[in-house]
Amino acid sequence: MDVSFFFNYQTEYDEKFRNTFNGLKNSQLRDINFDGFKYVLQLNPMRIKSSTADITKPLDSSKCFLCKENMPQTQLGLDLNTKFTLFVNPFPIFQKHFTIVSRQHVNQTIIGNTMIMLELAKVLENLVVFYNSPKAGASAPFHCHFQAGGEDEMPLFYQIENLKKLYTEKSENGIFKINDGTRRFLVVETKDIFKADEILRKILDGVNEIYSTQEPEANIGIIFKNGFFRVIVLPREKHRPKEYSLEGDNRILVSPGFADMAGIVPCSLPSDYQKITKENIQSIMSQVSIEEEKFSRL
Ligand SMILES: [Zn+2]
């Protein structure tokens, strides 16, 4: 389903959305180049709430911003299936940025939702449907949701062939283990939704085993395109890098979620946008990405 009509309807219907997305078109971008891939810094002051979200306090449904009854009246929804509704993201990173929200106020989890995520990717063909686990960038870990955006804005997706060629450590049966020196991640490519689901669940079980967790901490992106699924799983070592808690000028307010891991790093502070170096990106991404030794066991 092409949901451009819905995006256009929402942005024409409501001035706030229109202004937000028009503003995003003009946002400043700065490339940080590595060998064969890049990260893009994006100056995006709207993201301050997300990058500093306190995810330790449970939010009950009366205050939850993903519960429909608390959304502004001008926020339109499009039901994608019996459980999830599509909205235009009011705090976007991508030129077309959607949230896909459970109609029930239930915890963010990927366990039991892998097939739903694959089906959503199929419904939203050509868009990347992505997931942030509770301690890997989800600003609302108390309400189950996915997001979606265009792969042409995600270097990890549009540079994937380069990354596979240059940095694959191991590959078999359409599964690639890749370490590009900043991130360690897995890519699964298949036409078969059941195979994709089985492999994805196996990977997430593996993550749970390594970290002794019940809920695997990872960022996941799935695109369905030309009849193929491409699933990218980025297991996470930690929620925030040490730079996040430094004092004064050394502090960098980057709290990586899927977008950052996929190569687009929203900076809510102009000072961060200006000062972040290649070394900073290297340091931040490799800290939050699964450690090499654990990756080798996955
Ligand atoms: Zn809620």
Residues whose N, C-alpha, C, O or C-beta is under 5 A from the ligand:
A	BS01	ZN	S61 C64 L66 C67 H105 F142 H143
